[in-house]
Amino acid sequence: MDSIASERESDIVSFEFCFEFLNSKKVKGENMAFEYDQSEEAANNESNFLKDDGWFHFQVAGIDENPTKRDGSHLDALKVDCVVLAGTAENCIGKEFELPLWLPNLKQKNNGEFARKVLTRFFLAVGLLKEHKPGSRVSVETSDGIGRQFLAKLISEDQDGDPSKRRLKLSFSDIFHVDDPTRFAVACPKDLAAIAKIPAELRMDKAKFERIYGSHGQGTQNHGSRATSAPVASPPAAPAAAVNLDDF
């Protein structure tokens, strides 16, 4: 019993010592208040990532040539970080989207021809390729694509067969230059103020399209893309300012 009483007295002394110690820190001002900079937005709890499918006018915020999966393993693709300038989805302006451009693989269908087509259409759309030379090997400086603009159609699909988990992906090879004259690209909502800032050498006219796409034609053709329906334009709105890449 004496030992138990002694332990209790020891506990009481320890508690009193800790209480006095903490109080002394407070009095001396050593327990500093936590400080931080508040967020710019508190009311909006929505994700900043695009979640709805549709047609979009994008600006390239970054291109990663060596992306990785969440587990750290290599991803056989170029990862294009995009920001929405305009689109058919509600409240989509300023939303972010990660577009994977899969690298060609001989194990893929048609020996990777579809992957090559998507890469080619993207590089043509952002002006990193000046013309289409079928089958020719080219070298592209992907970093020059940062800040460039393009149009694309995104669709959503079930992830791992689970309808409750949806993810966005590129619809076939539906990537277009902002000046593309096809009916799909013409109907896509655009930020005209941002397009006006594109250097003249990156703009397209009919003659350039004929030279680049050759016999694929103009008007109602879609340069080999499998887009099947023109976008439904959003209600008229004031153009958004181009994205400042210094904000990323």
DOLUM-700702 format. One record per residue (C-alpha): y, x, z; residue number from 1. Coordinates in steps of 0.25 Angstrom, whole numbers, plus 5000, padded with zeros to 4 digits. Each point is the difference from the previous one (the first is absolute). Last residue first. Layout:
BEGIN
<node><y>Y</y><x>X</x><z>Z</z><k>NUM</k></node>
...
END
This chain:
BEGIN
<node><y>5111</y><x>5005</x><z>4753</z><k>248</k></node>
<node><y>5015</y><x>4997</x><z>5001</z><k>247</k></node>
<node><y>5004</y><x>5012</x><z>4991</z><k>246</k></node>
<node><y>4993</y><x>4992</x><z>4989</z><k>245</k></node>
<node><y>5012</y><x>4990</x><z>4999</z><k>244</k></node>
<node><y>4994</y><x>4988</x><z>4994</z><k>243</k></node>
<node><y>5008</y><x>4994</x><z>4988</z><k>242</k></node>
<node><y>5009</y><x>4989</x><z>5005</z><k>241</k></node>
<node><y>4995</y><x>4986</x><z>4999</z><k>240</k></node>
<node><y>5004</y><x>4991</x><z>4989</z><k>239</k></node>
<node><y>5006</y><x>4986</x><z>5004</z><k>238</k></node>
<node><y>4990</y><x>4989</x><z>4999</z><k>237</k></node>
<node><y>4995</y><x>4991</x><z>4989</z><k>236</k></node>
<node><y>4988</y><x>4992</x><z>5005</z><k>235</k></node>
<node><y>4987</y><x>5009</x><z>4998</z><k>234</k></node>
<node><y>4994</y><x>5001</x><z>4986</z><k>233</k></node>
<node><y>4986</y><x>4995</x><z>4997</z><k>232</k></node>
<node><y>4993</y><x>5012</x><z>4994</z><k>231</k></node>
<node><y>4993</y><x>4999</x><z>4987</z><k>230</k></node>
<node><y>4985</y><x>4997</x><z>5000</z><k>229</k></node>
<node><y>4988</y><x>5007</x><z>4994</z><k>228</k></node>
<node><y>5003</y><x>5015</x><z>5003</z><k>227</k></node>
<node><y>4989</y><x>5008</x><z>4994</z><k>226</k></node>
<node><y>5008</y><x>5012</x><z>4996</z><k>225</k></node>
<node><y>4998</y><x>5006</x><z>4987</z><k>224</k></node>
<node><y>5014</y><x>5002</x><z>4996</z><k>223</k></node>
<node><y>5004</y><x>4985</x><z>5004</z><k>222</k></node>
<node><y>5002</y><x>4993</x><z>4987</z><k>221</k></node>
<node><y>5009</y><x>4988</x><z>5000</z><k>220</k></node>
<node><y>5012</y><x>5008</x><z>4994</z><k>219</k></node>
<node><y>4997</y><x>5014</x><z>4996</z><k>218</k></node>
<node><y>4988</y><x>5007</x><z>4993</z><k>217</k></node>
<node><y>4988</y><x>5008</x><z>5005</z><k>216</k></node>
<node><y>5001</y><x>5008</x><z>4986</z><k>215</k></node>
<node><y>5009</y><x>5011</x><z>5006</z><k>214</k></node>
<node><y>5002</y><x>4999</x><z>5015</z><k>213</k></node>
<node><y>5009</y><x>5012</x><z>5001</z><k>212</k></node>
<node><y>5007</y><x>5000</x><z>4987</z><k>211</k></node>
<node><y>5001</y><x>4984</x><z>5000</z><k>210</k></node>
<node><y>5005</y><x>5000</x><z>5014</z><k>209</k></node>
<node><y>5011</y><x>5011</x><z>4997</z><k>208</k></node>
<node><y>5005</y><x>4992</x><z>4987</z><k>207</k></node>
<node><y>5000</y><x>4987</x><z>5009</z><k>206</k></node>
<node><y>5009</y><x>5006</x><z>5010</z><k>205</k></node>
<node><y>4996</y><x>5008</x><z>5013</z><k>204</k></node>
<node><y>5008</y><x>5006</x><z>5011</z><k>203</k></node>
<node><y>4996</y><x>5013</x><z>5006</z><k>202</k></node>
<node><y>5010</y><x>5008</x><z>4992</z><k>201</k></node>
<node><y>5011</y><x>4991</x><z>5004</z><k>200</k></node>
<node><y>4999</y><x>5003</x><z>5015</z><k>199</k></node>
<node><y>4996</y><x>4988</x><z>5009</z><k>198</k></node>
<node><y>5011</y><x>4995</x><z>5008</z><k>197</k></node>
<node><y>5002</y><x>4987</x><z>4992</z><k>196</k></node>
<node><y>4985</y><x>4997</x><z>5004</z><k>195</k></node>
<node><y>5004</y><x>5000</x><z>5015</z><k>194</k></node>
<node><y>5011</y><x>4990</x><z>4997</z><k>193</k></node>
<node><y>4991</y><x>4991</x><z>4992</z><k>192</k></node>
<node><y>4990</y><x>4998</x><z>5011</z><k>191</k></node>
<node><y>4989</y><x>4994</x><z>4992</z><k>190</k></node>
<node><y>4992</y><x>4987</x><z>5000</z><k>189</k></node>
<node><y>4988</y><x>5001</x><z>4990</z><k>188</k></node>
<node><y>5002</y><x>4991</x><z>4988</z><k>187</k></node>
<node><y>5003</y><x>5011</x><z>4990</z><k>186</k></node>
<node><y>4988</y><x>5008</x><z>5005</z><k>185</k></node>
<node><y>4990</y><x>4989</x><z>4997</z><k>184</k></node>
<node><y>5007</y><x>4996</x><z>4987</z><k>183</k></node>
<node><y>4999</y><x>5014</x><z>4995</z><k>182</k></node>
<node><y>5013</y><x>5008</x><z>4997</z><k>181</k></node>
<node><y>4997</y><x>5011</x><z>5011</z><k>180</k></node>
<node><y>5014</y><x>5004</x><z>5005</z><k>179</k></node>
<node><y>4995</y><x>5002</x><z>5014</z><k>178</k></node>
<node><y>4988</y><x>5007</x><z>4996</z><k>177</k></node>
<node><y>4987</y><x>4993</x><z>5002</z><k>176</k></node>
<node><y>4988</y><x>5001</x><z>5009</z><k>175</k></node>
<node><y>4989</y><x>4989</x><z>4999</z><k>174</k></node>
<node><y>4988</y><x>5009</x><z>4999</z><k>173</k></node>
<node><y>4990</y><x>4990</x><z>5006</z><k>172</k></node>
<node><y>5008</y><x>4992</x><z>5011</z><k>171</k></node>
<node><y>5004</y><x>5011</x><z>5009</z><k>170</k></node>
<node><y>4995</y><x>4998</x><z>5014</z><k>169</k></node>
<node><y>5004</y><x>4992</x><z>5013</z><k>168</k></node>
<node><y>4990</y><x>4998</x><z>5012</z><k>167</k></node>
<node><y>4995</y><x>4988</x><z>5006</z><k>166</k></node>
<node><y>4991</y><x>4999</x><z>5013</z><k>165</k></node>
<node><y>4997</y><x>4985</x><z>5004</z><k>164</k></node>
<node><y>4993</y><x>4999</x><z>4987</z><k>163</k></node>
<node><y>4990</y><x>5011</x><z>5004</z><k>162</k></node>
<node><y>4992</y><x>5005</x><z>4989</z><k>161</k></node>
<node><y>5003</y><x>5015</x><z>5004</z><k>160</k></node>
<node><y>5015</y><x>4997</x><z>4997</z><k>159</k></node>
<node><y>5002</y><x>4987</x><z>4993</z><k>158</k></node>
<node><y>5010</y><x>5001</x><z>4989</z><k>157</k></node>
<node><y>5015</y><x>5000</x><z>4997</z><k>156</k></node>
<node><y>5007</y><x>5002</x><z>4987</z><k>155</k></node>
<node><y>5012</y><x>5009</x><z>4996</z><k>154</k></node>
<node><y>5007</y><x>5000</x><z>4987</z><k>153</k></node>
<node><y>5009</y><x>5012</x><z>4997</z><k>152</k></node>
<node><y>5014</y><x>5004</x><z>4996</z><k>151</k></node>
<node><y>5006</y><x>5014</x><z>5000</z><k>150</k></node>
<node><y>5011</y><x>5009</x><z>5006</z><k>149</k></node>
<node><y>5002</y><x>5015</x><z>5003</z><k>148</k></node>
<node><y>5005</y><x>5005</x><z>5013</z><k>147</k></node>
<node><y>4988</y><x>5010</x><z>5001</z><k>146</k></node>
<node><y>4993</y><x>5002</x><z>4987</z><k>145</k></node>
<node><y>5005</y><x>5014</x><z>4998</z><k>144</k></node>
<node><y>4991</y><x>5004</x><z>5012</z><k>143</k></node>
<node><y>4988</y><x>4996</x><z>4991</z><k>142</k></node>
<node><y>5002</y><x>5012</x><z>4990</z><k>141</k></node>
<node><y>4991</y><x>4996</x><z>4989</z><k>140</k></node>
<node><y>4991</y><x>5009</x><z>4992</z><k>139</k></node>
<node><y>4993</y><x>4994</x><z>4988</z><k>138</k></node>
<node><y>4987</y><x>5000</x><z>4993</z><k>137</k></node>
<node><y>4999</y><x>4992</x><z>4987</z><k>136</k></node>
<node><y>4991</y><x>4988</x><z>4998</z><k>135</k></node>
<node><y>5010</y><x>4990</x><z>4995</z><k>134</k></node>
<node><y>5014</y><x>5006</x><z>4998</z><k>133</k></node>
<node><y>5009</y><x>4990</x><z>5007</z><k>132</k></node>
<node><y>5014</y><x>5005</x><z>5001</z><k>131</k></node>
<node><y>5011</y><x>5005</x><z>5009</z><k>130</k></node>
<node><y>4991</y><x>5001</x><z>5012</z><k>129</k></node>
<node><y>5007</y><x>5001</x><z>5014</z><k>128</k></node>
<node><y>5009</y><x>4989</x><z>4996</z><k>127</k></node>
<node><y>4996</y><x>4990</x><z>5012</z><k>126</k></node>
<node><y>4993</y><x>4990</x><z>4991</z><k>125</k></node>
<node><y>4993</y><x>5011</x><z>4991</z><k>124</k></node>
<node><y>4995</y><x>5006</x><z>5013</z><k>123</k></node>
<node><y>4995</y><x>4987</x><z>5005</z><k>122</k></node>
<node><y>4993</y><x>4996</x><z>4987</z><k>121</k></node>
<node><y>4993</y><x>5013</x><z>4998</z><k>120</k></node>
<node><y>4995</y><x>5000</x><z>5014</z><k>119</k></node>
<node><y>4995</y><x>4986</x><z>4998</z><k>118</k></node>
<node><y>4993</y><x>5004</x><z>4987</z><k>117</k></node>
<node><y>4994</y><x>5012</x><z>5006</z><k>116</k></node>
<node><y>4994</y><x>4991</x><z>5011</z><k>115</k></node>
<node><y>4994</y><x>4991</x><z>4989</z><k>114</k></node>
<node><y>4994</y><x>5011</x><z>4992</z><k>113</k></node>
<node><y>4993</y><x>5005</x><z>5012</z><k>112</k></node>
<node><y>4987</y><x>5003</x><z>4993</z><k>111</k></node>
<node><y>4999</y><x>4986</x><z>4994</z><k>110</k></node>
<node><y>4997</y><x>4994</x><z>5014</z><k>109</k></node>
<node><y>5001</y><x>5011</x><z>5010</z><k>108</k></node>
<node><y>4991</y><x>5012</x><z>5002</z><k>107</k></node>
<node><y>5008</y><x>5008</x><z>4991</z><k>106</k></node>
<node><y>5012</y><x>4999</x><z>5010</z><k>105</k></node>
<node><y>5014</y><x>4998</x><z>4997</z><k>104</k></node>
<node><y>5010</y><x>5000</x><z>5012</z><k>103</k></node>
<node><y>5003</y><x>4987</x><z>5006</z><k>102</k></node>
<node><y>5015</y><x>4997</x><z>5001</z><k>101</k></node>
<node><y>5002</y><x>4994</x><z>5014</z><k>100</k></node>
<node><y>5012</y><x>4992</x><z>5002</z><k>99</k></node>
<node><y>5006</y><x>5000</x><z>5014</z><k>98</k></node>
<node><y>5010</y><x>4988</x><z>5002</z><k>97</k></node>
<node><y>5013</y><x>4999</x><z>5008</z><k>96</k></node>
<node><y>5009</y><x>4988</x><z>5002</z><k>95</k></node>
<node><y>5014</y><x>5001</x><z>4997</z><k>94</k></node>
<node><y>5001</y><x>4988</x><z>4992</z><k>93</k></node>
<node><y>4988</y><x>4991</x><z>5002</z><k>92</k></node>
<node><y>5007</y><x>4988</x><z>5007</z><k>91</k></node>
<node><y>4991</y><x>4990</x><z>4992</z><k>90</k></node>
<node><y>4992</y><x>5006</x><z>4989</z><k>89</k></node>
<node><y>5004</y><x>5000</x><z>4986</z><k>88</k></node>
<node><y>5006</y><x>5014</x><z>5000</z><k>87</k></node>
<node><y>5012</y><x>5009</x><z>5002</z><k>86</k></node>
<node><y>5003</y><x>5014</x><z>5005</z><k>85</k></node>
<node><y>4987</y><x>5002</x><z>5007</z><k>84</k></node>
<node><y>4997</y><x>5014</x><z>5005</z><k>83</k></node>
<node><y>4989</y><x>5008</x><z>4996</z><k>82</k></node>
<node><y>4991</y><x>5012</x><z>5005</z><k>81</k></node>
<node><y>4991</y><x>5005</x><z>4989</z><k>80</k></node>
<node><y>4987</y><x>5005</x><z>5004</z><k>79</k></node>
<node><y>4993</y><x>5009</x><z>4990</z><k>78</k></node>
<node><y>4985</y><x>4997</x><z>5000</z><k>77</k></node>
<node><y>4987</y><x>5006</x><z>5005</z><k>76</k></node>
<node><y>5002</y><x>4998</x><z>5015</z><k>75</k></node>
<node><y>4996</y><x>5012</x><z>5008</z><k>74</k></node>
<node><y>4994</y><x>4997</x><z>5014</z><k>73</k></node>
<node><y>5009</y><x>4999</x><z>5012</z><k>72</k></node>
<node><y>4994</y><x>4988</x><z>5006</z><k>71</k></node>
<node><y>5012</y><x>4991</x><z>4996</z><k>70</k></node>
<node><y>4998</y><x>5005</x><z>4986</z><k>69</k></node>
<node><y>5007</y><x>5012</x><z>4994</z><k>68</k></node>
<node><y>5011</y><x>5002</x><z>4989</z><k>67</k></node>
<node><y>5001</y><x>5013</x><z>4993</z><k>66</k></node>
<node><y>5009</y><x>4998</x><z>4988</z><k>65</k></node>
<node><y>5010</y><x>4991</x><z>5008</z><k>64</k></node>
<node><y>5011</y><x>4994</x><z>4993</z><k>63</k></node>
<node><y>5012</y><x>4995</x><z>5007</z><k>62</k></node>
<node><y>5011</y><x>4989</x><z>5000</z><k>61</k></node>
<node><y>4998</y><x>4994</x><z>4987</z><k>60</k></node>
<node><y>5008</y><x>4988</x><z>4997</z><k>59</k></node>
<node><y>4993</y><x>4987</x><z>4997</z><k>58</k></node>
<node><y>5004</y><x>4987</x><z>4992</z><k>57</k></node>
<node><y>4989</y><x>4991</x><z>5004</z><k>56</k></node>
<node><y>4991</y><x>4989</x><z>4994</z><k>55</k></node>
<node><y>4991</y><x>4992</x><z>5010</z><k>54</k></node>
<node><y>4991</y><x>5002</x><z>5012</z><k>53</k></node>
<node><y>5005</y><x>4998</x><z>5014</z><k>52</k></node>
<node><y>4998</y><x>5011</x><z>5012</z><k>51</k></node>
<node><y>5011</y><x>5010</x><z>4997</z><k>50</k></node>
<node><y>5001</y><x>5009</x><z>5012</z><k>49</k></node>
<node><y>5012</y><x>5000</x><z>5010</z><k>48</k></node>
<node><y>4991</y><x>4991</x><z>5009</z><k>47</k></node>
<node><y>5008</y><x>4988</x><z>5006</z><k>46</k></node>
<node><y>5005</y><x>5000</x><z>5014</z><k>45</k></node>
<node><y>5015</y><x>4997</x><z>4996</z><k>44</k></node>
<node><y>5008</y><x>4997</x><z>5013</z><k>43</k></node>
<node><y>5001</y><x>5015</x><z>5005</z><k>42</k></node>
<node><y>5006</y><x>5007</x><z>4988</z><k>41</k></node>
<node><y>5009</y><x>5013</x><z>5001</z><k>40</k></node>
<node><y>4990</y><x>5006</x><z>5010</z><k>39</k></node>
<node><y>5006</y><x>5005</x><z>5014</z><k>38</k></node>
<node><y>5002</y><x>5014</x><z>5002</z><k>37</k></node>
<node><y>4993</y><x>5005</x><z>5013</z><k>36</k></node>
<node><y>5002</y><x>5004</x><z>5014</z><k>35</k></node>
<node><y>4991</y><x>4999</x><z>5013</z><k>34</k></node>
<node><y>5008</y><x>5001</x><z>5013</z><k>33</k></node>
<node><y>4999</y><x>5013</x><z>5007</z><k>32</k></node>
<node><y>4992</y><x>5001</x><z>5013</z><k>31</k></node>
<node><y>5006</y><x>5013</x><z>5004</z><k>30</k></node>
<node><y>5013</y><x>4993</x><z>5006</z><k>29</k></node>
<node><y>4999</y><x>5007</x><z>5013</z><k>28</k></node>
<node><y>4999</y><x>4986</x><z>5007</z><k>27</k></node>
<node><y>4989</y><x>4996</x><z>4991</z><k>26</k></node>
<node><y>4992</y><x>5013</x><z>5002</z><k>25</k></node>
<node><y>5002</y><x>4999</x><z>5015</z><k>24</k></node>
<node><y>4994</y><x>4985</x><z>4999</z><k>23</k></node>
<node><y>4988</y><x>5006</x><z>4993</z><k>22</k></node>
<node><y>4997</y><x>5010</x><z>5010</z><k>21</k></node>
<node><y>5003</y><x>4990</x><z>5012</z><k>20</k></node>
<node><y>4989</y><x>4991</x><z>4994</z><k>19</k></node>
<node><y>4991</y><x>5011</x><z>4997</z><k>18</k></node>
<node><y>5001</y><x>5005</x><z>5014</z><k>17</k></node>
<node><y>4998</y><x>4986</x><z>5006</z><k>16</k></node>
<node><y>4988</y><x>4998</x><z>4992</z><k>15</k></node>
<node><y>4994</y><x>5014</x><z>5004</z><k>14</k></node>
<node><y>5003</y><x>4997</x><z>5015</z><k>13</k></node>
<node><y>4993</y><x>4986</x><z>4999</z><k>12</k></node>
<node><y>4988</y><x>5006</x><z>4993</z><k>11</k></node>
<node><y>4999</y><x>5011</x><z>5011</z><k>10</k></node>
<node><y>5001</y><x>4989</x><z>5011</z><k>9</k></node>
<node><y>4988</y><x>4993</x><z>4992</z><k>8</k></node>
<node><y>4992</y><x>5013</x><z>5000</z><k>7</k></node>
<node><y>5002</y><x>5002</x><z>5015</z><k>6</k></node>
<node><y>4996</y><x>4986</x><z>5003</z><k>5</k></node>
<node><y>4987</y><x>5002</x><z>4992</z><k>4</k></node>
<node><y>4997</y><x>5013</x><z>5007</z><k>3</k></node>
<node><y>5003</y><x>4994</x><z>5013</z><k>2</k></node>
<node><y>4990</y><x>4989</x><z>4997</z><k>1</k></node>
END
